[in-house]
Amino acid sequence: MFRHSLPALAFVFLTASVAGAQAAGNDAKVTLVYEHELPNVPGKSIKGILVEYAPGGRSAAHMHPNSAFIYATVLEGAIRSQVNDDPAKVYRAGENFSEMPGDRHSVSANASKTKPARLLAVFVVNTDEKDLTTPIKK
């Protein structure tokens, strides 16, 4: 049976080493740090994604799969985020936000030009989804 305390899961998310880290554009480094099929929800998985921004870094506007619910927590620094047509907001270390299936993430950026920022995005998504981010063409 799959059982972990939240601190243990946070430790796994933050320390897992996965080959396949990739650039998500403009200084964002995106790394899959955790993946597990949900035994009580057939066809769904939980995936942990660590997003690291250099000072002044950002990600291009993007969407996630229509099956994805996302819960993100800022681990370090401050992240400026705008989802759909809502106003942009700055989230600081320890704060979190959610994205619903089909949301457009038009702004995701480090709010600081001098300090790095990191966030952990936890996806509940269809197990067969491999591309978790699709750029939005303007």
C-alpha positions as CSV (number, residue, x, y, z in Angstrom):
1,M,0.0,0.0,0.0
2,F,1.3,3.5,-0.8
3,R,1.5,5.6,2.3
4,H,3.7,8.5,3.1
5,S,3.5,11.5,5.4
6,L,3.4,14.9,3.8
7,P,6.9,15.7,5.1
8,A,8.2,12.5,3.6
9,L,6.6,13.3,0.2
10,A,8.1,16.8,0.3
11,F,11.5,15.2,0.9
12,V,11.0,12.9,-2.1
13,F,9.8,15.8,-4.3
14,L,12.8,18.0,-3.4
15,T,15.6,15.4,-3.4
16,A,14.6,13.0,-6.2
17,S,17.1,13.1,-9.1
18,V,15.6,12.4,-12.5
19,A,17.4,12.5,-15.7
20,G,15.3,14.4,-18.2
21,A,15.4,17.8,-16.7
22,Q,14.5,20.2,-19.5
23,A,14.4,23.9,-20.2
24,A,11.0,25.4,-20.4
25,G,12.1,28.6,-22.1
26,N,13.7,31.8,-20.8
27,D,15.6,30.4,-17.8
28,A,13.0,28.0,-16.4
29,K,14.4,24.6,-15.6
30,V,11.6,21.9,-15.3
31,T,12.3,18.6,-13.7
32,L,9.9,15.6,-13.1
33,V,10.8,14.7,-9.5
34,Y,7.9,12.2,-8.7
35,E,5.4,10.1,-10.6
36,H,3.0,7.5,-9.2
37,E,-0.2,5.9,-10.5
38,L,-3.1,6.4,-8.1
39,P,-4.3,2.9,-7.1
40,N,-7.8,4.1,-6.1
41,V,-8.3,6.2,-9.2
42,P,-7.8,4.1,-12.3
43,G,-6.1,6.0,-15.2
44,K,-4.9,8.8,-13.0
45,S,-1.4,9.6,-11.7
46,I,0.2,12.2,-9.5
47,K,3.3,13.9,-10.9
48,G,5.6,16.3,-9.1
49,I,7.3,18.9,-11.2
50,L,10.1,21.2,-9.8
51,V,10.3,24.5,-11.7
52,E,13.4,26.6,-11.1
53,Y,13.8,30.2,-12.2
54,A,17.0,32.2,-12.4
55,P,16.7,35.8,-11.4
56,G,14.4,37.5,-13.9
57,G,13.5,34.1,-15.5
58,R,10.2,33.1,-16.8
59,S,8.2,30.5,-18.7
60,A,6.4,31.1,-22.0
61,A,2.6,31.3,-21.8
62,H,1.3,27.8,-21.7
63,M,-1.6,25.4,-21.0
64,H,-1.6,22.0,-19.3
65,P,-3.5,18.9,-20.4
66,N,-7.3,19.1,-20.0
67,S,-7.2,16.2,-17.5
68,A,-4.7,18.1,-15.2
69,F,-5.6,19.6,-11.8
70,I,-2.5,21.4,-10.5
71,Y,-1.6,22.4,-6.9
72,A,1.6,24.6,-6.8
73,T,3.6,25.7,-3.8
74,V,6.4,28.3,-3.9
75,L,9.5,26.8,-2.3
76,E,11.9,29.7,-2.6
77,G,11.7,33.3,-3.7
78,A,8.6,34.8,-5.3
79,I,6.6,33.8,-8.4
80,R,4.5,36.1,-10.5
81,S,1.5,34.1,-11.9
82,Q,-1.5,34.9,-14.1
83,V,-4.1,32.2,-14.9
84,N,-6.8,32.9,-17.5
85,D,-8.0,36.5,-17.4
86,D,-7.5,36.9,-13.6
87,P,-5.1,39.6,-12.5
88,A,-1.4,38.6,-12.1
89,K,-0.5,37.9,-8.5
90,V,2.9,37.4,-6.7
91,Y,3.2,34.3,-4.5
92,R,6.0,34.1,-2.0
93,A,7.7,31.1,-0.4
94,G,5.2,29.0,1.5
95,E,2.2,30.3,-0.5
96,N,0.3,28.2,-3.1
97,F,-2.2,28.3,-5.9
98,S,-4.3,25.9,-8.0
99,E,-4.9,25.5,-11.7
100,M,-8.1,23.8,-13.0
101,P,-8.3,21.6,-16.1
102,G,-8.1,23.7,-19.2
103,D,-6.7,26.9,-17.6
104,R,-4.3,29.1,-19.5
105,H,-1.2,30.1,-17.6
106,S,-0.3,33.3,-19.4
107,V,2.4,34.5,-16.9
108,S,4.7,32.4,-14.8
109,A,7.9,34.3,-13.8
110,N,10.4,35.0,-11.1
111,A,9.2,38.2,-9.4
112,S,12.8,39.1,-8.6
113,K,15.6,40.2,-10.9
114,T,18.3,39.4,-8.3
115,K,17.2,36.1,-6.5
116,P,16.3,32.7,-7.8
117,A,12.8,31.2,-7.3
118,R,11.5,27.6,-7.2
119,L,8.1,26.1,-7.1
120,L,6.7,22.6,-6.9
121,A,3.7,21.8,-9.1
122,V,1.8,18.7,-8.2
123,F,-0.3,17.4,-11.1
124,V,-3.2,15.0,-10.9
125,V,-3.5,14.0,-14.5
126,N,-4.3,11.1,-16.8
127,T,-1.6,8.5,-16.6
128,D,-1.0,8.5,-20.3
129,E,-0.3,12.2,-20.5
130,K,3.4,12.7,-21.2
131,D,3.5,16.4,-22.4
132,L,2.5,18.4,-19.4
133,T,3.0,21.8,-20.9
134,T,1.9,23.1,-24.3
135,P,3.0,26.6,-25.4
136,I,0.3,29.1,-26.3
137,K,0.8,30.7,-29.6
138,K,0.1,34.4,-29.7
